């Protein structure tokens, strides 16, 4: 069973989250897309399928890491907040 933090990180807790990609993000995305198209043009069907499987597995790993990263960051922030209130000087 997923924790509420995992659900939050996975986008399963509704809420509006506007996203305005930066110029750097747009440039990296464009480079990635262009290079993928160029590479796919050089591959045969079997190689294309293998490459797509590779991309899918990599995307899944990135997604799982993102969830762990959000959960860790949130817990760290809560720990810092608790320390501020529990250890007043």
N, C-alpha and C positions, 0 to 999 in steps of 0.2 A: 504494500500500500504506500502510495506517495505521501510525503509530508506536505503541509501547506506551503512550505518554502519551495519544495520541488514543483508543486502545481503552479505557484507564482512564477518561478523561473521558466516553466514550460508554457506560459501564456494561458493556462487553464483557468485563471482567476480573471474574470472580466474587468475591463477598465480601459479607458481610452489612453493611448500612449502615442502622442504624435511623434513622428520621426522625420527629421529633416536631414537627409544625408549631406555630409560635408563634401566640398570639392575633392578632397583626398579620397574619400570613400567612393565617389562617383568615378574617379580616375582609376582606382584599383579594380572596381567592378568592370569597367570598360576593358581594361587590359586583360583581366581574367577571361571575359567573354570572347574577346578577339582571339586570344591565344588558344582557347578551347576550340573555336571554329577552325582555326588554321591547323591545329593538331588533328582534329577529326577528319579533315580533308585528306590527310596523308595516310589514314589507317584503313585496313580492310574491315569487313563486317565483324569478324571474330575479335579483332583488336578493338574495334569501337565498343563492342559489348563488354569486353574486359575493362576498358577504360571507364565506361559508365558505371560498372560495378565498383570500381575503385573510387570514383567520385561519390557514389552513394554511401559507401562505407566510411569514407573520410567525412562526409557531411554528418553522418550519424555520430561519429566520434566527437566532432566539434559541438554538436548539439548536446551530447551528454556532458562534455566538459563545461559548456556554458551553464548548464543546470547546477553542476557542482560549484562552479565559480560564484554564481548568484547566491546560493545557499551559504557558502563560506563567507562571502562578503557581508551578507546580512547578519550572520551570527557574529562576525567580528565587530560590526558596527554596534550591535546590541551590547556586546561585551564592553566596548569602550564607553557606551552610554551608562551602563550599569556601574562601571568603575567611577565615573564622574559623580554619580549620586551616592554611591556607597563609601567612597573614600574622600569625603570632603575634608578640607583642611581649614 
